[in-house]
Amino acid sequence: MLYGFLLFVFILLVIFMIFVILIQQPRSAGLGSFLGGTETVFGAKGTVTFFTKLTAGVGAAFMILSFILSMLNRPATYGSAIEEAIKKGNIMKQLPVQPQQPKK
């Protein structure tokens, strides 16, 4: 119940994050700054806008919620596939083989 609700909120958050990122103004004119535009590649950032702060908040919520969902969805025990097969009886348990003595 809780996992399903959190997953629904996570999907809404992802869709909202996509829209917030697409609404933002581009920082430069695409490849113009890369090919010798007036701005440097690591140029001065302008003022921090509302959408920049909103993107940071939504990104932080995305990371926290994805961590919570991964912790809720993890298996209760961590066993290997071989251990599980032995428990089910699919693999025969063999006694250790005695090494052969060299012939003299």
C-alpha positions in Angstrom: 0.0 0.0 0.0 2.7 2.5 1.0 5.0 1.4 -1.8 2.2 1.8 -4.4 1.4 5.3 -3.1 5.1 6.4 -3.1 5.5 5.0 -6.6 2.6 7.0 -7.8 4.0 10.2 -6.2 7.4 9.3 -7.8 5.9 9.1 -11.3 4.1 12.4 -10.8 7.4 13.9 -9.6 9.3 12.7 -12.6 6.7 14.2 -15.0 6.8 17.5 -13.1 10.6 17.5 -13.2 10.5 17.0 -17.0 8.2 20.0 -17.4 10.2 22.2 -15.1 13.4 21.5 -16.9 11.8 22.1 -20.3 10.3 25.5 -19.2 13.7 26.9 -18.2 15.5 29.4 -20.4 18.6 28.0 -22.1 21.9 29.3 -20.6 23.5 29.8 -24.0 22.7 29.5 -27.6 23.4 25.7 -28.0 26.7 25.1 -29.7 27.4 28.8 -30.0 29.4 29.0 -26.8 31.3 25.8 -27.7 32.3 27.1 -31.1 33.7 30.5 -30.0 30.6 32.4 -28.8 30.9 35.5 -26.5 30.4 33.4 -23.4 32.9 31.1 -22.0 32.1 27.4 -21.4 32.3 27.8 -17.7 31.1 31.4 -17.8 29.5 33.4 -15.0 26.1 32.2 -14.0 23.4 34.8 -14.1 20.9 35.4 -11.3 19.4 32.3 -9.8 15.8 32.2 -11.0 12.7 30.6 -9.5 12.9 27.7 -11.9 16.5 27.0 -11.0 15.6 26.7 -7.3 12.5 24.7 -8.2 14.7 22.3 -10.3 17.1 21.8 -7.4 14.3 21.1 -5.0 12.6 18.7 -7.3 15.9 17.0 -8.1 16.6 16.6 -4.3 13.1 15.1 -3.8 13.6 12.8 -6.7 16.9 11.4 -5.2 15.4 11.0 -1.7 12.2 9.3 -3.0 14.2 7.0 -5.3 16.4 6.0 -2.3 13.3 5.3 -0.2 11.6 3.2 -2.9 14.8 1.2 -3.4 15.0 0.5 0.3 11.3 -0.6 0.4 11.8 -2.9 -2.6 14.9 -4.8 -1.5 14.6 -8.5 -0.8 14.4 -9.6 2.8 17.3 -12.0 2.6 20.4 -12.1 0.4 21.1 -15.7 -0.6 22.9 -17.0 -3.6 21.2 -19.0 -6.3 23.2 -22.1 -5.3 22.0 -21.9 -1.7 18.4 -21.6 -2.9 18.8 -24.6 -5.2 20.3 -26.7 -2.4 17.4 -25.7 -0.1 14.9 -26.7 -2.8 16.7 -30.0 -3.4 17.5 -29.3 -7.0 21.2 -29.9 -6.5 22.5 -33.1 -5.0 24.7 -32.7 -2.0 27.9 -34.6 -2.6 30.4 -35.7 -0.1 33.9 -34.4 -0.6 36.0 -36.6 -2.8 39.0 -38.1 -1.2 42.2 -37.5 -3.2 43.7 -40.6 -4.8 47.0 -41.8 -3.4 49.8 -42.0 -6.0 50.7 -45.5 -6.9 54.2 -46.6 -6.0 
